[in-house]
Amino acid sequence: MTRILCAVLLAVLLSACGEDSEIVSEGVVLFFEPVAIGQAGSAQDTLEVVVRDSLAWVDASRQLRPLAPYKRVDFSQSVVVAVAIPTESGGYHVEVQSVEDMGDEVVVTYLFHEPARDCITLAALALPFQVVSVRRFDDKPVRFERATQRYECTWKQP
């Protein structure tokens, strides 16, 4: 009985030593905090931008109309990341999920929520956006990754 148990244990241990296991190096997660959200602005194209100083922030902030005043940002300590996506109707929103320093680049991952066909939405152009501040990082490339998630508005009984 112990021989069988040892053989099974040895087989399990050896199967874990496969060569096709992939080591994925994860980046350092950077803390971020919201600066503004909104649904309107003048940007005509998708906006994925990093703002590093107050002068550039004045120009960038004029393209967006937040629901509440922008929170103050100390550009000596932080940078601003803004994501905005023009849409042809309401019901959409943008949500920054994570900001990670991968060593050679910074990756901003965000979720674009879109309404399903069962949703009643505003029939007007919109510009859903989110602006966040992040602790200042080196002047390295920033890559934006978008995921889209559709939500339904009709309650369905399980």
C-alpha positions in Angstrom: 0.0 0.0 0.0 2.8 2.4 0.9 4.5 1.6 -2.4 1.4 2.5 -4.4 1.1 5.7 -2.4 4.7 6.6 -2.9 4.4 5.9 -6.7 1.3 8.1 -7.0 3.1 10.9 -5.0 6.2 10.6 -7.2 4.1 10.8 -10.3 2.3 13.9 -9.1 5.6 15.6 -8.1 7.2 14.8 -11.5 4.2 16.0 -13.4 4.7 19.4 -11.9 8.2 19.6 -13.4 7.0 20.1 -17.0 9.0 22.4 -19.3 6.0 24.3 -20.7 5.2 26.2 -17.5 5.5 29.9 -18.2 6.8 32.4 -15.7 5.0 35.7 -16.0 6.7 38.7 -14.4 4.2 41.0 -13.0 4.7 44.7 -12.7 4.5 47.0 -9.7 0.9 48.1 -9.1 0.7 51.9 -8.9 -1.9 53.5 -6.6 -4.2 55.9 -8.4 -7.1 58.0 -7.3 -9.9 59.6 -9.2 -9.7 63.2 -10.3 -12.9 63.4 -12.4 -15.5 61.5 -14.3 -18.0 62.7 -16.9 -20.0 62.2 -20.0 -19.3 65.3 -22.1 -16.5 67.1 -23.7 -15.1 68.4 -27.0 -12.7 65.5 -27.9 -13.6 64.0 -31.3 -11.4 60.9 -31.1 -10.5 58.4 -28.3 -8.3 60.1 -25.8 -5.7 58.1 -23.9 -3.2 60.6 -22.5 -0.7 61.1 -19.7 -0.3 64.6 -18.5 2.9 65.4 -16.6 2.7 69.2 -15.9 0.1 71.8 -15.0 0.4 73.7 -18.3 -0.4 70.6 -20.4 -3.2 69.8 -17.9 -4.9 73.2 -18.6 -5.1 72.2 -22.3 -6.2 68.6 -21.7 -8.8 69.5 -19.1 -10.5 71.9 -21.4 -11.4 69.0 -23.7 -13.5 67.4 -20.9 -16.5 68.6 -18.9 -16.6 66.7 -15.6 -19.7 66.1 -13.5 -18.0 67.9 -10.5 -15.0 70.2 -10.4 -11.6 68.5 -11.0 -9.8 67.5 -7.9 -6.5 69.3 -7.4 -3.3 67.5 -8.6 0.2 68.2 -7.4 2.3 67.7 -10.5 5.5 67.6 -8.5 4.3 64.3 -7.0 1.8 63.0 -9.6 0.9 62.6 -13.2 -2.7 62.6 -14.6 -4.0 59.8 -16.8 -7.1 60.5 -18.8 -9.2 58.1 -20.9 -12.2 59.3 -23.0 -14.2 57.5 -25.7 -16.7 59.3 -28.0 -20.0 57.4 -28.4 -23.2 58.0 -30.4 -25.5 57.5 -27.4 -25.6 57.6 -23.6 -25.2 54.6 -21.3 -21.5 54.1 -21.7 -18.8 54.7 -19.1 -15.1 54.3 -18.7 -13.4 52.9 -15.6 -9.6 52.7 -15.0 -8.9 49.3 -13.5 -5.2 49.4 -12.9 -1.9 51.2 -13.5 1.2 49.0 -13.5 4.9 49.8 -13.9 6.3 46.9 -15.9 9.9 48.1 -15.8 10.3 49.2 -19.4 6.7 50.7 -19.7 3.7 51.6 -17.7 0.4 49.8 -18.6 -3.0 51.5 -17.9 -5.8 49.0 -18.1 -9.4 50.3 -18.3 -12.9 48.9 -18.8 -15.3 50.4 -21.3 -18.8 49.6 -20.2 -21.4 49.5 -22.9 -25.2 49.1 -22.7 -26.8 46.0 -24.3 -29.7 46.3 -26.7 -32.3 46.0 -23.9 -31.2 49.3 -22.4 -32.9 52.6 -23.0 -30.3 55.2 -23.5 -30.0 58.9 -24.3 -30.0 59.5 -28.1 -27.2 62.1 -28.1 -23.4 62.2 -28.6 -21.5 61.5 -25.4 -17.9 61.4 -24.3 -17.6 59.1 -21.3 -14.3 59.6 -19.5 -12.3 59.1 -16.3 -9.3 61.0 -15.1 -7.0 59.6 -12.4 -3.8 60.8 -10.7 -0.9 58.4 -10.3 2.3 58.8 -8.3 4.9 60.3 -10.7 6.9 57.7 -12.6 9.9 57.9 -14.9 9.4 59.3 -18.4 8.8 55.8 -20.0 6.3 54.7 -22.6 2.7 54.2 -21.5 0.5 51.5 -23.1 -3.3 51.6 -22.7 -5.2 48.3 -22.7 -9.0 48.5 -23.2 -11.5 45.7 -22.3 -15.1 46.1 -23.2 -17.9 44.8 -21.0 -21.6 44.9 -22.0 -24.2 45.2 -19.3 -27.9 44.3 -19.6 -30.7 46.5 -18.2 -33.5 44.0 -18.1 -33.8 41.8 -15.1 -34.0 38.2 -16.0 -35.2 35.6 -13.5 -32.6 32.8 -13.0 
